Amino acid sequence: MRDLSDEEMSETPLLFKGKASPFYIKIIGLKKGKGVFISKQEWNLGKTPGRICLYIMKKFPHVKYDYGMEPDESGWKVRRVE
């Protein structure tokens, strides 16, 4: 066993007990007022990012997101409101 520095901890994403996509991890890790853009090219799941947001908001009622597709349909924007 060895100690890890703050830099090593921030570089390595942590895995949870269950299987989670990198998109779920990124969306649930957003701070209030922060957002993320997910392009259609990098999206490899069948459902939209909105489904992930709805799942998180149902599981954690204190968390709220604004989300939607770009007008040119190049991808989705997700922003944490609460």
mmCIF file as gemmi writes it, N, C-alpha and C atoms, coordinates in Angstrom:
data_model
loop_
_atom_site.group_PDB
_atom_site.id
_atom_site.type_symbol
_atom_site.label_atom_id
_atom_site.label_alt_id
_atom_site.label_comp_id
_atom_site.label_asym_id
_atom_site.label_entity_id
_atom_site.label_seq_id
_atom_site.pdbx_PDB_ins_code
_atom_site.Cartn_x
_atom_site.Cartn_y
_atom_site.Cartn_z
_atom_site.occupancy
_atom_site.B_iso_or_equiv
_atom_site.pdbx_formal_charge
_atom_site.auth_seq_id
_atom_site.auth_asym_id
_atom_site.pdbx_PDB_model_num
ATOM 1 N N . MET Axp A 1 ? 0.858 -1.17 0 1 0 ? 1 A 1
ATOM 2 C CA . MET Axp A 1 ? 0 0 0 1 0 ? 1 A 1
ATOM 3 C C . MET Axp A 1 ? 0.9 1.228 0 1 0 ? 1 A 1
ATOM 4 N N . ARG Axp A 2 ? 0.445 2.272 -0.714 1 0 ? 2 A 1
ATOM 5 C CA . ARG Axp A 2 ? 1.238 3.503 -0.749 1 0 ? 2 A 1
ATOM 6 C C . ARG Axp A 2 ? 0.316 4.71 -0.697 1 0 ? 2 A 1
ATOM 7 N N . ASP Axp A 3 ? 0.85 5.823 -0.24 1 0 ? 3 A 1
ATOM 8 C CA . ASP Axp A 3 ? 0.108 7.073 -0.187 1 0 ? 3 A 1
ATOM 9 C C . ASP Axp A 3 ? 0.067 7.707 -1.567 1 0 ? 3 A 1
ATOM 10 N N . LEU Axp A 4 ? -1.04 8.383 -1.863 1 0 ? 4 A 1
ATOM 11 C CA . LEU Axp A 4 ? -1.202 9.063 -3.14 1 0 ? 4 A 1
ATOM 12 C C . LEU Axp A 4 ? -1.231 10.571 -2.922 1 0 ? 4 A 1
ATOM 13 N N . SER Axp A 5 ? -0.612 11.292 -3.84 1 0 ? 5 A 1
ATOM 14 C CA . SER Axp A 5 ? -0.65 12.75 -3.764 1 0 ? 5 A 1
ATOM 15 C C . SER Axp A 5 ? -1.982 13.246 -4.314 1 0 ? 5 A 1
ATOM 16 N N . ASP Axp A 6 ? -2.274 14.527 -4.094 1 0 ? 6 A 1
ATOM 17 C CA . ASP Axp A 6 ? -3.504 15.12 -4.626 1 0 ? 6 A 1
ATOM 18 C C . ASP Axp A 6 ? -3.514 15.063 -6.155 1 0 ? 6 A 1
ATOM 19 N N . GLU Axp A 7 ? -2.346 15.24 -6.763 1 0 ? 7 A 1
ATOM 20 C CA . GLU Axp A 7 ? -2.25 15.207 -8.214 1 0 ? 7 A 1
ATOM 21 C C . GLU Axp A 7 ? -2.585 13.823 -8.758 1 0 ? 7 A 1
ATOM 22 N N . GLU Axp A 8 ? -2.068 12.785 -8.127 1 0 ? 8 A 1
ATOM 23 C CA . GLU Axp A 8 ? -2.371 11.418 -8.553 1 0 ? 8 A 1
ATOM 24 C C . GLU Axp A 8 ? -3.854 11.097 -8.386 1 0 ? 8 A 1
ATOM 25 N N . MET Axp A 9 ? -4.46 11.585 -7.317 1 0 ? 9 A 1
ATOM 26 C CA . MET Axp A 9 ? -5.886 11.34 -7.08 1 0 ? 9 A 1
ATOM 27 C C . MET Axp A 9 ? -6.748 12.035 -8.129 1 0 ? 9 A 1
ATOM 28 N N . SER Axp A 10 ? -6.371 13.261 -8.526 1 0 ? 10 A 1
ATOM 29 C CA . SER Axp A 10 ? -7.184 14.001 -9.487 1 0 ? 10 A 1
ATOM 30 C C . SER Axp A 10 ? -7.012 13.457 -10.908 1 0 ? 10 A 1
ATOM 31 N N . GLU Axp A 11 ? -5.884 12.832 -11.212 1 0 ? 11 A 1
ATOM 32 C CA . GLU Axp A 11 ? -5.647 12.293 -12.552 1 0 ? 11 A 1
ATOM 33 C C . GLU Axp A 11 ? -6.412 11.001 -12.813 1 0 ? 11 A 1
ATOM 34 N N . THR Axp A 12 ? -6.637 10.221 -11.783 1 0 ? 12 A 1
ATOM 35 C CA . THR Axp A 12 ? -7.245 8.91 -11.948 1 0 ? 12 A 1
ATOM 36 C C . THR Axp A 12 ? -8.716 8.953 -11.571 1 0 ? 12 A 1
ATOM 37 N N . PRO Axp A 13 ? -9.623 8.617 -12.516 1 0 ? 13 A 1
ATOM 38 C CA . PRO Axp A 13 ? -11.048 8.56 -12.145 1 0 ? 13 A 1
ATOM 39 C C . PRO Axp A 13 ? -11.312 7.348 -11.258 1 0 ? 13 A 1
ATOM 40 N N . LEU Axp A 14 ? -12.207 7.526 -10.324 1 0 ? 14 A 1
ATOM 41 C CA . LEU Axp A 14 ? -12.541 6.439 -9.417 1 0 ? 14 A 1
ATOM 42 C C . LEU Axp A 14 ? -13.682 5.62 -9.985 1 0 ? 14 A 1
ATOM 43 N N . LEU Axp A 15 ? -13.623 4.334 -9.801 1 0 ? 15 A 1
ATOM 44 C CA . LEU Axp A 15 ? -14.692 3.45 -10.235 1 0 ? 15 A 1
ATOM 45 C C . LEU Axp A 15 ? -15.612 3.181 -9.064 1 0 ? 15 A 1
ATOM 46 N N . PHE Axp A 16 ? -16.897 3.083 -9.341 1 0 ? 16 A 1
ATOM 47 C CA . PHE Axp A 16 ? -17.879 2.841 -8.307 1 0 ? 16 A 1
ATOM 48 C C . PHE Axp A 16 ? -18.189 1.352 -8.228 1 0 ? 16 A 1
ATOM 49 N N . LYS Axp A 17 ? -19.015 0.992 -7.295 1 0 ? 17 A 1
ATOM 50 C CA . LYS Axp A 17 ? -19.393 -0.401 -7.112 1 0 ? 17 A 1
ATOM 51 C C . LYS Axp A 17 ? -20.03 -0.965 -8.374 1 0 ? 17 A 1
ATOM 52 N N . GLY Axp A 18 ? -20.925 -0.206 -8.961 1 0 ? 18 A 1
ATOM 53 C CA . GLY Axp A 18 ? -21.597 -0.643 -10.176 1 0 ? 18 A 1
ATOM 54 C C . GLY Axp A 18 ? -20.882 -0.142 -11.409 1 0 ? 18 A 1
ATOM 55 N N . LYS Axp A 19 ? -21.372 -0.549 -12.553 1 0 ? 19 A 1
ATOM 56 C CA . LYS Axp A 19 ? -20.803 -0.132 -13.819 1 0 ? 19 A 1
ATOM 57 C C . LYS Axp A 19 ? -21.387 1.234 -14.184 1 0 ? 19 A 1
ATOM 58 N N . ALA Axp A 20 ? -20.545 2.217 -14.421 1 0 ? 20 A 1
ATOM 59 C CA . ALA Axp A 20 ? -21.015 3.559 -14.763 1 0 ? 20 A 1
ATOM 60 C C . ALA Axp A 20 ? -20.259 4.062 -15.986 1 0 ? 20 A 1
ATOM 61 N N . SER Axp A 21 ? -20.975 4.733 -16.874 1 0 ? 21 A 1
ATOM 62 C CA . SER Axp A 21 ? -20.329 5.279 -18.064 1 0 ? 21 A 1
ATOM 63 C C . SER Axp A 21 ? -19.547 6.533 -17.693 1 0 ? 21 A 1
ATOM 64 N N . PRO Axp A 22 ? -18.56 6.894 -18.511 1 0 ? 22 A 1
ATOM 65 C CA . PRO Axp A 22 ? -17.815 8.133 -18.244 1 0 ? 22 A 1
ATOM 66 C C . PRO Axp A 22 ? -18.717 9.362 -18.322 1 0 ? 22 A 1
ATOM 67 N N . PHE Axp A 23 ? -19.8 9.283 -19.102 1 0 ? 23 A 1
ATOM 68 C CA . PHE Axp A 23 ? -20.734 10.406 -19.195 1 0 ? 23 A 1
ATOM 69 C C . PHE Axp A 23 ? -21.481 10.594 -17.874 1 0 ? 23 A 1
ATOM 70 N N . TYR Axp A 24 ? -21.928 9.496 -17.284 1 0 ? 24 A 1
ATOM 71 C CA . TYR Axp A 24 ? -22.613 9.546 -15.982 1 0 ? 24 A 1
ATOM 72 C C . TYR Axp A 24 ? -21.68 10.143 -14.932 1 0 ? 24 A 1
ATOM 73 N N . ILE Axp A 25 ? -20.443 9.693 -14.913 1 0 ? 25 A 1
ATOM 74 C CA . ILE Axp A 25 ? -19.477 10.176 -13.928 1 0 ? 25 A 1
ATOM 75 C C . ILE Axp A 25 ? -19.234 11.674 -14.117 1 0 ? 25 A 1
ATOM 76 N N . LYS Axp A 26 ? -19.119 12.119 -15.362 1 0 ? 26 A 1
ATOM 77 C CA . LYS Axp A 26 ? -18.892 13.541 -15.645 1 0 ? 26 A 1
ATOM 78 C C . LYS Axp A 26 ? -20.107 14.38 -15.247 1 0 ? 26 A 1
ATOM 79 N N . ILE Axp A 27 ? -21.31 13.921 -15.582 1 0 ? 27 A 1
ATOM 80 C CA . ILE Axp A 27 ? -22.527 14.684 -15.282 1 0 ? 27 A 1
ATOM 81 C C . ILE Axp A 27 ? -22.771 14.748 -13.779 1 0 ? 27 A 1
ATOM 82 N N . ILE Axp A 28 ? -22.627 13.644 -13.082 1 0 ? 28 A 1
ATOM 83 C CA . ILE Axp A 28 ? -22.893 13.657 -11.645 1 0 ? 28 A 1
ATOM 84 C C . ILE Axp A 28 ? -21.816 14.434 -10.882 1 0 ? 28 A 1
ATOM 85 N N . GLY Axp A 29 ? -20.652 14.595 -11.485 1 0 ? 29 A 1
ATOM 86 C CA . GLY Axp A 29 ? -19.57 15.338 -10.848 1 0 ? 29 A 1
ATOM 87 C C . GLY Axp A 29 ? -19.613 16.837 -11.074 1 0 ? 29 A 1
ATOM 88 N N . LEU Axp A 30 ? -20.597 17.32 -11.841 1 0 ? 30 A 1
ATOM 89 C CA . LEU Axp A 30 ? -20.69 18.756 -12.104 1 0 ? 30 A 1
ATOM 90 C C . LEU Axp A 30 ? -21.03 19.528 -10.835 1 0 ? 30 A 1
ATOM 91 N N . LYS Axp A 31 ? -20.415 20.685 -10.675 1 0 ? 31 A 1
ATOM 92 C CA . LYS Axp A 31 ? -20.732 21.601 -9.576 1 0 ? 31 A 1
ATOM 93 C C . LYS Axp A 31 ? -21.83 22.554 -10.042 1 0 ? 31 A 1
ATOM 94 N N . LYS Axp A 32 ? -22.495 23.217 -9.09 1 0 ? 32 A 1
ATOM 95 C CA . LYS Axp A 32 ? -23.565 24.161 -9.427 1 0 ? 32 A 1
ATOM 96 C C . LYS Axp A 32 ? -23.049 25.238 -10.373 1 0 ? 32 A 1
ATOM 97 N N . GLY Axp A 33 ? -23.804 25.483 -11.435 1 0 ? 33 A 1
ATOM 98 C CA . GLY Axp A 33 ? -23.445 26.504 -12.407 1 0 ? 33 A 1
ATOM 99 C C . GLY Axp A 33 ? -22.499 26.038 -13.494 1 0 ? 33 A 1
ATOM 100 N N . LYS Axp A 34 ? -21.941 24.869 -13.381 1 0 ? 34 A 1
ATOM 101 C CA . LYS Axp A 34 ? -21.014 24.333 -14.384 1 0 ? 34 A 1
ATOM 102 C C . LYS Axp A 34 ? -21.768 23.494 -15.395 1 0 ? 34 A 1
ATOM 103 N N . GLY Axp A 35 ? -21.197 23.358 -16.575 1 0 ? 35 A 1
ATOM 104 C CA . GLY Axp A 35 ? -21.85 22.592 -17.619 1 0 ? 35 A 1
ATOM 105 C C . GLY Axp A 35 ? -20.856 21.789 -18.427 1 0 ? 35 A 1
ATOM 106 N N . VAL Axp A 36 ? -21.399 20.979 -19.313 1 0 ? 36 A 1
ATOM 107 C CA . VAL Axp A 36 ? -20.584 20.135 -20.177 1 0 ? 36 A 1
ATOM 108 C C . VAL Axp A 36 ? -21.284 20.005 -21.522 1 0 ? 36 A 1
ATOM 109 N N . PHE Axp A 37 ? -20.494 19.93 -22.59 1 0 ? 37 A 1
ATOM 110 C CA . PHE Axp A 37 ? -21.018 19.696 -23.93 1 0 ? 37 A 1
ATOM 111 C C . PHE Axp A 37 ? -20.602 18.291 -24.346 1 0 ? 37 A 1
ATOM 112 N N . ILE Axp A 38 ? -21.56 17.5 -24.817 1 0 ? 38 A 1
ATOM 113 C CA . ILE Axp A 38 ? -21.3 16.139 -25.28 1 0 ? 38 A 1
ATOM 114 C C . ILE Axp A 38 ? -21.666 16.084 -26.758 1 0 ? 38 A 1
ATOM 115 N N . SER Axp A 39 ? -20.671 15.859 -27.605 1 0 ? 39 A 1
ATOM 116 C CA . SER Axp A 39 ? -20.928 15.827 -29.046 1 0 ? 39 A 1
ATOM 117 C C . SER Axp A 39 ? -21.524 14.482 -29.457 1 0 ? 39 A 1
ATOM 118 N N . LYS Axp A 40 ? -22.198 14.497 -30.59 1 0 ? 40 A 1
ATOM 119 C CA . LYS Axp A 40 ? -22.803 13.261 -31.103 1 0 ? 40 A 1
ATOM 120 C C . LYS Axp A 40 ? -21.739 12.229 -31.465 1 0 ? 40 A 1
ATOM 121 N N . GLN Axp A 41 ? -20.56 12.691 -31.875 1 0 ? 41 A 1
ATOM 122 C CA . GLN Axp A 41 ? -19.496 11.767 -32.268 1 0 ? 41 A 1
ATOM 123 C C . GLN Axp A 41 ? -18.987 10.964 -31.08 1 0 ? 41 A 1
ATOM 124 N N . GLU Axp A 42 ? -18.905 11.579 -29.902 1 0 ? 42 A 1
ATOM 125 C CA . GLU Axp A 42 ? -18.393 10.855 -28.739 1 0 ? 42 A 1
ATOM 126 C C . GLU Axp A 42 ? -19.478 10.084 -27.988 1 0 ? 42 A 1
ATOM 127 N N . TRP Axp A 43 ? -20.742 10.385 -28.267 1 0 ? 43 A 1
ATOM 128 C CA . TRP Axp A 43 ? -21.845 9.701 -27.586 1 0 ? 43 A 1
ATOM 129 C C . TRP Axp A 43 ? -22.008 8.302 -28.164 1 0 ? 43 A 1
ATOM 130 N N . ASN Axp A 44 ? -21.847 7.278 -27.333 1 0 ? 44 A 1
ATOM 131 C CA . ASN Axp A 44 ? -21.919 5.905 -27.832 1 0 ? 44 A 1
ATOM 132 C C . ASN Axp A 44 ? -22.993 5.082 -27.131 1 0 ? 44 A 1
ATOM 133 N N . LEU Axp A 45 ? -23.86 5.723 -26.386 1 0 ? 45 A 1
ATOM 134 C CA . LEU Axp A 45 ? -24.942 5.024 -25.708 1 0 ? 45 A 1
ATOM 135 C C . LEU Axp A 45 ? -26.231 5.204 -26.496 1 0 ? 45 A 1
ATOM 136 N N . GLY Axp A 46 ? -27.175 4.33 -26.304 1 0 ? 46 A 1
ATOM 137 C CA . GLY Axp A 46 ? -28.424 4.399 -27.048 1 0 ? 46 A 1
ATOM 138 C C . GLY Axp A 46 ? -29.315 5.547 -26.639 1 0 ? 46 A 1
ATOM 139 N N . LYS Axp A 47 ? -29.353 5.865 -25.36 1 0 ? 47 A 1
ATOM 140 C CA . LYS Axp A 47 ? -30.242 6.91 -24.868 1 0 ? 47 A 1
ATOM 141 C C . LYS Axp A 47 ? -29.516 8.249 -24.855 1 0 ? 47 A 1
ATOM 142 N N . THR Axp A 48 ? -30.268 9.321 -24.702 1 0 ? 48 A 1
ATOM 143 C CA . THR Axp A 48 ? -29.674 10.655 -24.704 1 0 ? 48 A 1
ATOM 144 C C . THR Axp A 48 ? -29.138 11.009 -23.317 1 0 ? 48 A 1
ATOM 145 N N . PRO Axp A 49 ? -28.286 12.037 -23.226 1 0 ? 49 A 1
ATOM 146 C CA . PRO Axp A 49 ? -27.814 12.48 -21.922 1 0 ? 49 A 1
ATOM 147 C C . PRO Axp A 49 ? -28.949 12.946 -21.006 1 0 ? 49 A 1
ATOM 148 N N . GLY Axp A 50 ? -30.053 13.358 -21.599 1 0 ? 50 A 1
ATOM 149 C CA . GLY Axp A 50 ? -31.207 13.758 -20.793 1 0 ? 50 A 1
ATOM 150 C C . GLY Axp A 50 ? -31.718 12.621 -19.917 1 0 ? 50 A 1
ATOM 151 N N . ARG Axp A 51 ? -31.633 11.398 -20.424 1 0 ? 51 A 1
ATOM 152 C CA . ARG Axp A 51 ? -32.06 10.233 -19.635 1 0 ? 51 A 1
ATOM 153 C C . ARG Axp A 51 ? -31.165 10.052 -18.408 1 0 ? 51 A 1
ATOM 154 N N . ILE Axp A 52 ? -29.872 10.301 -18.574 1 0 ? 52 A 1
ATOM 155 C CA . ILE Axp A 52 ? -28.953 10.22 -17.433 1 0 ? 52 A 1
ATOM 156 C C . ILE Axp A 52 ? -29.318 11.297 -16.408 1 0 ? 52 A 1
ATOM 157 N N . CYS Axp A 53 ? -29.602 12.51 -16.894 1 0 ? 53 A 1
ATOM 158 C CA . CYS Axp A 53 ? -29.98 13.605 -15.994 1 0 ? 53 A 1
ATOM 159 C C . CYS Axp A 53 ? -31.262 13.275 -15.233 1 0 ? 53 A 1
ATOM 160 N N . LEU Axp A 54 ? -32.258 12.746 -15.928 1 0 ? 54 A 1
ATOM 161 C CA . LEU Axp A 54 ? -33.515 12.375 -15.267 1 0 ? 54 A 1
ATOM 162 C C . LEU Axp A 54 ? -33.289 11.309 -14.211 1 0 ? 54 A 1
ATOM 163 N N . TYR Axp A 55 ? -32.442 10.337 -14.514 1 0 ? 55 A 1
ATOM 164 C CA . TYR Axp A 55 ? -32.13 9.275 -13.556 1 0 ? 55 A 1
ATOM 165 C C . TYR Axp A 55 ? -31.464 9.854 -12.312 1 0 ? 55 A 1
ATOM 166 N N . ILE Axp A 56 ? -30.49 10.747 -12.506 1 0 ? 56 A 1
ATOM 167 C CA . ILE Axp A 56 ? -29.792 11.356 -11.366 1 0 ? 56 A 1
ATOM 168 C C . ILE Axp A 56 ? -30.756 12.203 -10.549 1 0 ? 56 A 1
ATOM 169 N N . MET Axp A 57 ? -31.621 12.998 -11.212 1 0 ? 57 A 1
ATOM 170 C CA . MET Axp A 57 ? -32.564 13.855 -10.483 1 0 ? 57 A 1
ATOM 171 C C . MET Axp A 57 ? -33.58 13.026 -9.703 1 0 ? 57 A 1
ATOM 172 N N . LYS Axp A 58 ? -33.938 11.849 -10.209 1 0 ? 58 A 1
ATOM 173 C CA . LYS Axp A 58 ? -34.855 10.978 -9.478 1 0 ? 58 A 1
ATOM 174 C C . LYS Axp A 58 ? -34.159 10.346 -8.277 1 0 ? 58 A 1
ATOM 175 N N . LYS Axp A 59 ? -32.909 9.946 -8.464 1 0 ? 59 A 1
ATOM 176 C CA . LYS Axp A 59 ? -32.153 9.289 -7.403 1 0 ? 59 A 1
ATOM 177 C C . LYS Axp A 59 ? -31.708 10.275 -6.323 1 0 ? 59 A 1
ATOM 178 N N . PHE Axp A 60 ? -31.352 11.493 -6.733 1 0 ? 60 A 1
ATOM 179 C CA . PHE Axp A 60 ? -30.903 12.542 -5.813 1 0 ? 60 A 1
ATOM 180 C C . PHE Axp A 60 ? -31.789 13.771 -6.001 1 0 ? 60 A 1
ATOM 181 N N . PRO Axp A 61 ? -32.898 13.896 -5.26 1 0 ? 61 A 1
ATOM 182 C CA . PRO Axp A 61 ? -33.869 14.981 -5.486 1 0 ? 61 A 1
ATOM 183 C C . PRO Axp A 61 ? -33.307 16.395 -5.316 1 0 ? 61 A 1
ATOM 184 N N . HIS Axp A 62 ? -32.206 16.562 -4.609 1 0 ? 62 A 1
ATOM 185 C CA . HIS Axp A 62 ? -31.645 17.897 -4.41 1 0 ? 62 A 1
ATOM 186 C C . HIS Axp A 62 ? -30.799 18.36 -5.6 1 0 ? 62 A 1
ATOM 187 N N . VAL Axp A 63 ? -30.572 17.515 -6.584 1 0 ? 63 A 1
ATOM 188 C CA . VAL Axp A 63 ? -29.766 17.843 -7.762 1 0 ? 63 A 1
ATOM 189 C C . VAL Axp A 63 ? -30.7 18.118 -8.941 1 0 ? 63 A 1
ATOM 190 N N . LYS Axp A 64 ? -30.481 19.25 -9.634 1 0 ? 64 A 1
ATOM 191 C CA . LYS Axp A 64 ? -31.302 19.629 -10.792 1 0 ? 64 A 1
ATOM 192 C C . LYS Axp A 64 ? -30.391 20.007 -11.956 1 0 ? 64 A 1
ATOM 193 N N . TYR Axp A 65 ? -30.815 19.653 -13.169 1 0 ? 65 A 1
ATOM 194 C CA . TYR Axp A 65 ? -30.056 19.947 -14.379 1 0 ? 65 A 1
ATOM 195 C C . TYR Axp A 65 ? -30.933 20.631 -15.42 1 0 ? 65 A 1
ATOM 196 N N . ASP Axp A 66 ? -30.318 21.483 -16.243 1 0 ? 66 A 1
ATOM 197 C CA . ASP Axp A 66 ? -30.891 21.961 -17.497 1 0 ? 66 A 1
ATOM 198 C C . ASP Axp A 66 ? -30.143 21.224 -18.585 1 0 ? 66 A 1
ATOM 199 N N . TYR Axp A 67 ? -30.858 20.687 -19.547 1 0 ? 67 A 1
ATOM 200 C CA . TYR Axp A 67 ? -30.2 19.91 -20.601 1 0 ? 67 A 1
ATOM 201 C C . TYR Axp A 67 ? -30.997 20.017 -21.881 1 0 ? 67 A 1
ATOM 202 N N . GLY Axp A 68 ? -30.319 19.817 -22.986 1 0 ? 68 A 1
ATOM 203 C CA . GLY Axp A 68 ? -30.991 19.836 -24.276 1 0 ? 68 A 1
ATOM 204 C C . GLY Axp A 68 ? -30.002 19.746 -25.416 1 0 ? 68 A 1
ATOM 205 N N . MET Axp A 69 ? -30.563 19.539 -26.611 1 0 ? 69 A 1
ATOM 206 C CA . MET Axp A 69 ? -29.746 19.407 -27.809 1 0 ? 69 A 1
ATOM 207 C C . MET Axp A 69 ? -29.446 20.783 -28.387 1 0 ? 69 A 1
ATOM 208 N N . GLU Axp A 70 ? -28.285 20.91 -28.989 1 0 ? 70 A 1
ATOM 209 C CA . GLU Axp A 70 ? -27.903 22.135 -29.681 1 0 ? 70 A 1
ATOM 210 C C . GLU Axp A 70 ? -28.837 22.349 -30.881 1 0 ? 70 A 1
ATOM 211 N N . PRO Axp A 71 ? -29.095 23.594 -31.278 1 0 ? 71 A 1
ATOM 212 C CA . PRO Axp A 71 ? -29.968 23.85 -32.43 1 0 ? 71 A 1
ATOM 213 C C . PRO Axp A 71 ? -29.485 23.193 -33.73 1 0 ? 71 A 1
ATOM 214 N N . ASP Axp A 72 ? -28.171 23.07 -33.901 1 0 ? 72 A 1
ATOM 215 C CA . ASP Axp A 72 ? -27.648 22.432 -35.115 1 0 ? 72 A 1
ATOM 216 C C . ASP Axp A 72 ? -27.513 20.914 -34.973 1 0 ? 72 A 1
ATOM 217 N N . GLU Axp A 73 ? -27.994 20.381 -33.863 1 0 ? 73 A 1
ATOM 218 C CA . GLU Axp A 73 ? -28.005 18.942 -33.568 1 0 ? 73 A 1
ATOM 219 C C . GLU Axp A 73 ? -26.609 18.322 -33.578 1 0 ? 73 A 1
ATOM 220 N N . SER Axp A 74 ? -25.607 19.096 -33.15 1 0 ? 74 A 1
ATOM 221 C CA . SER Axp A 74 ? -24.24 18.583 -33.095 1 0 ? 74 A 1
ATOM 222 C C . SER Axp A 74 ? -23.95 17.865 -31.782 1 0 ? 74 A 1
ATOM 223 N N . GLY Axp A 75 ? -24.805 18.052 -30.799 1 0 ? 75 A 1
ATOM 224 C CA . GLY Axp A 75 ? -24.598 17.419 -29.5 1 0 ? 75 A 1
ATOM 225 C C . GLY Axp A 75 ? -25.546 17.986 -28.461 1 0 ? 75 A 1
ATOM 226 N N . TRP Axp A 76 ? -25.248 17.698 -27.186 1 0 ? 76 A 1
ATOM 227 C CA . TRP Axp A 76 ? -26.105 18.106 -26.087 1 0 ? 76 A 1
ATOM 228 C C . TRP Axp A 76 ? -25.334 18.949 -25.087 1 0 ? 76 A 1
ATOM 229 N N . LYS Axp A 77 ? -26.048 19.879 -24.457 1 0 ? 77 A 1
ATOM 230 C CA . LYS Axp A 77 ? -25.499 20.665 -23.351 1 0 ? 77 A 1
ATOM 231 C C . LYS Axp A 77 ? -26.204 20.234 -22.073 1 0 ? 77 A 1
ATOM 232 N N . VAL Axp A 78 ? -25.424 20.084 -21.023 1 0 ? 78 A 1
ATOM 233 C CA . VAL Axp A 78 ? -25.957 19.748 -19.709 1 0 ? 78 A 1
ATOM 234 C C . VAL Axp A 78 ? -25.355 20.731 -18.722 1 0 ? 78 A 1
ATOM 235 N N . ARG Axp A 79 ? -26.213 21.383 -17.922 1 0 ? 79 A 1
ATOM 236 C CA . ARG Axp A 79 ? -25.746 22.329 -16.918 1 0 ? 79 A 1
ATOM 237 C C . ARG Axp A 79 ? -26.438 22.027 -15.597 1 0 ? 79 A 1
ATOM 238 N N . ARG Axp A 80 ? -25.648 21.993 -14.524 1 0 ? 80 A 1
ATOM 239 C CA . ARG Axp A 80 ? -26.228 21.757 -13.201 1 0 ? 80 A 1
ATOM 240 C C . ARG Axp A 80 ? -26.77 23.073 -12.645 1 0 ? 80 A 1
ATOM 241 N N . VAL Axp A 81 ? -28.032 23.065 -12.241 1 0 ? 81 A 1
ATOM 242 C CA . VAL Axp A 81 ? -28.7 24.249 -11.716 1 0 ? 81 A 1
ATOM 243 C C . VAL Axp A 81 ? -28.636 24.271 -10.192 1 0 ? 81 A 1
ATOM 244 N N . GLU Axp A 82 ? -28.97 23.173 -9.558 1 0 ? 82 A 1
ATOM 245 C CA . GLU Axp A 82 ? -28.965 23.075 -8.091 1 0 ? 82 A 1
ATOM 246 C C . GLU Axp A 82 ? -28.076 21.939 -7.669 1 0 ? 82 A 1
